[in-house]
Amino acid sequence: MRIAIVGTGGVGGYYGGLLARAGHDVAFIARGEHLHAIRSHGLEIRSVHGDFVVHPARATDNPAEIGAVDLTILAVKTYHMDSVAQTMRPLVGPQTVILPLQNGVESAAMLSRHFDGQTILGGATWIVASIVEPGVVRQESQFRRIALGELDGRLTERVKAIGDALAEAGVTVEVSTEIEKVLWTKLLFIASFSGITSVTRAPAGPVMACVESRLLLERAMREVEAVARARGIPLDADVVEKTMTFCANLDPAATSSMQRDVAAGRRLEHDAINGAVVRLGREVGVPAPAHEFIWTCLKVVDSMVGGRWQMADG
């Protein structure tokens, strides 16, 4: 299978590395020093599941050099989606399938502004991976899971073929006929847990030990549940209870990826996560005050990243 990885960061680099090691023709879209290192020395994967190097690795910052592929895995941050969609057009031909692996539930809708909706799948991933130095990706979690499916719920041959390719490469794969349910179930957790830990800058232990923050966490989950149900998403009846139990069993030192971005002064995905709950709730008349508060606070934090906010002179 000819595959392009758009966004060769931790997530894209790791999954692309697995697929290349499994024998697929993988092209990595990267930039800067990371691209230079991959071209010079290959893509090095340091993983709890075993280290390896993809060398030589086909890498470029120009998708036109690659041309149309069978599968494009989109692993950029949500705030880069629109700009990246413009540059990745040469990768998408009549038979190309796009698999987005962003947080949130709006990736397919965003992509459909640029591509035929029939080319787009729903996708989600659970993994801890990051670039530790140019050309090197570290994957730290025992879990490396991808869920994917057709947005209309059909079980198609293309979805099964992509699922098989990922599974054969070592990924834990769920081919779902209810991918929207999967996406919203994940959103219920990440929007609530990531939002509260990012605002408080506290790990799981203090958040779960405080009665008030634990109640706020549950209230935030209930808001996502209410929005999802109003939009016709058939979440499990006990989804909030199961997710609260999961949070209670987290390592007390566990942090969320967005919280780590706050601490590191990086851009945030608050708009695609908490903002989505607010926006999509408004569309169906369901308020989400906890998420609106979180979204607003993190919008202020994000506005100061990289000196983007400047006080006016005078």
Protein Blocks (a to p, Z undefined) as FASTA:
>chain_A
ZZddehiafklmmmmmmmmmnopacddddehjllmmmmmnopadddfkbpcddddddddf
bfklnopafbdcdfbdfklmmmmmmmmmmmpcfkbccddfbecjklmmmmmmmmcfklpc
cdddddddddfbghiacdfbfbdcdddddfklpacfklmmmmmmmmmnopacdddfblml
mmmmmmmmmmmmmmmmmmnopafklmmmpmklmmmmmmmmmmmmmmmmmnopacdfklmm
mmmmmmmmpcfkbccfklmmmmnopacfklmmmmmmmmmmmmnopacfklmmmmmmmmmm
mmmgghlaccdeZZ
